[in-house]
Amino acid sequence: MTPALPDTYSKEEKEEIERRHQHLIDVWQTRKEAQDLEAVDEAFYFAVSAHKDQRRRSGEPYIYHPIEVATIAAHDIGLGRTSIICALLHDVVEDTQYTLDDISERFGEKVSRVVDGLTKFDKLEGAESMQAENFKKIITSLSYDVRVVLIKLSDRLHNMRTLDSMPKHKQLKIASETSYLYAPLAYRLGLHAIRIELEDLALKYTNPTIYYNIRKRLDEVRERRMGEMRDFIEPVIEALEKTGIKARAELKERSVNSIWKRMLDKELSFEELYGSFVVRFITDCPIDQERLECWKIYAILTGFYRPNTSKLKDWISFPKTNGYESLHAVVMGQTGNWVEVQIRSQRMEEIAEKGFTAYWKYKSDDHIESGFDIWLKKAQDLISNQNENAIEFVDNFKLDLFSDEIHVFTPQGKMILLPKGSTVLDFAYNIHSEIGDHSIAANVNSQLTQLDHVLHNGDQVEVITSEAQHPQEKWFEFLATATAKSRLKNGIKEYRRSFREEGEAKFEETMKKLGLEASKANRNKVMATENLTSSIDFFYLIATGKIDERTIRDVMKPQSGGSSFVRYITFGLWGNSSKEKEETPSITSSGEFDFNVSTCCNPIPGDDVIAFSFPGEPLQIHRSNCPRAIQLSSRYGNNIVKAKWQPKSEIAFLAELKITALDTKGLLNRMTNLFSNEMQLNMHSLHMESKQDLVEASISIYVHNTNELDNLMAKLNQLKEIQKVVRKNTSETK
């Protein structure tokens, strides 16, 4: 007998709950035997009852949320019974009177453990950032059950889909977390479709102007470009049919965020990008024929269209660590525009879209280790060896395991996967700590290189070591991976430990000479002054003379009191108010406030800005889409102050422009005349470099607001020699 829904729901809401319940069952793709359906139904009605008195900020019944999370887990990721049950129950312990013991007793230990992994900390003694602590908890679950992360991604996707009802500062906090942490995690688990949607929704809230502008432009060109792509595809499909290759073609519109990133990376406007669509050819063939079939399709494609060989990427021979396989090519279409083409099998398509779960579906040999197995093992190693605080853990995890990877080789031909940007020293430490500790140089492709040399895809590396070498502090500057940094840290610690006996003797001798006791209290006093927390470091510095008799004498003698402070330029900044704690925090314009305008993004009045308030520090002001601001928001969402600029008109701010122009006589004079005489603006710096017939100029100039900057860019563009004007850190062109 079907349980009755609680009377706290209206008739219409009960009907909607049952409709969503049925939709969940309909899209559930894995085994659905009677006992599976019964178990999911039990969890469903339990969750409906547990959340009966709760509403979302939008006013909807809260139960809509866990049902939708379960639907995403079942349909978009392809998870099964246990995961669906956990998704339905994921907020029960956090938001209701039920405990983990209740969940364990009713649904079993396995479900209870996953729900525990999904339950956020409310408060944690001494925690610097609760957001980082909670993310660390989610990531740590990779060591025992990846389903925690998969359900959390489903939860985050639904939260992002329903973010409109949240106040602005909460939108920024959640969107920043999403782009900094959750979207890269979805990518690493191969959840392509989920990653794209998370990135687009994050951009919608961190930079709505850009998001809606690109959406509008896509709408304007969609019909025309789809027609061009259909004409492009037609002769290739006809040729494939004649050769007996079973394949279909699909058109995939680029996501808003991917277009925006391309505009940034290439410093191009929307119109200058070579395509808003990707053509995908998908062949249906046996696994043992996939590689041959894909290259046959490439051969037929390039028989019609000339390829750009420098853009060819073979992810079939070298799959990505998230399991992604595909051939990527760029060819010249009939209209004179470059077209990006992806060629893959049906199996590759499923793995590309659904990642982890599709990968395990097709995995046939448990003894063959794939890139995904290697990535998961690295993640588990990083988790088991971590002893940092939550913020360091999250940063290291992102550094080591979210970056794009490169394939490099040992002298014996063994392939090593490393994050993009890794150096020779990263390679050495990833092979073994001992090799890293004693590295002095390397032969890269038979060329002698230094330890800080950045490696590239396909490099073969032979590390040169010496027993006389020891790990050094300055090496941290050479490293791009958390694994190498952790091993270097341990190497330095072990090396310094060998100086302890010598350091203790020298400290006692020095203190005796000064007529002082070599007590722990006096030692701690010197350590505190030198900002040392480890006695290993202290005795090493004593033994090597970096802390000498004079240093100790200066510390131990009586000191007169004093204080110092940093003065900041201040003025009334914001003028919006808040009615309750849940609304956007504000700073009234009645007083003066200390603030720092961040040099990483150089915000100016008129930009969409975000401020962070930390105790005892000036406000930190960033543009809302600044990578550093997104990182801070992902850690310290509760410290966000979101409002509008209202600065005094006489204050000027630094803006940076990049100008591309024809190399003509008098260009510099015409530009400086525009800045100084016509617009009365002060220039901070100017750098010009001639490349053949073009000049590239980087200019830093003081402006009062975005209107003044837009006017300047428009006037520069009127000079006949100038080809493009771009504000740095964006791809806004005039």
Order of alpha helices (4+ residues) and beta strands (2+ residues): alpha-alpha-alpha-alpha-alpha-alpha-alpha-alpha-alpha-alpha-alpha-alpha-alpha-beta-alpha-beta-alpha-beta-beta-beta-alpha-alpha-alpha-alpha-beta-beta-alpha-alpha-beta-beta-beta-alpha-alpha-alpha-alpha-alpha-beta-beta-beta-alpha-beta-beta-alpha-beta-beta-alpha-beta
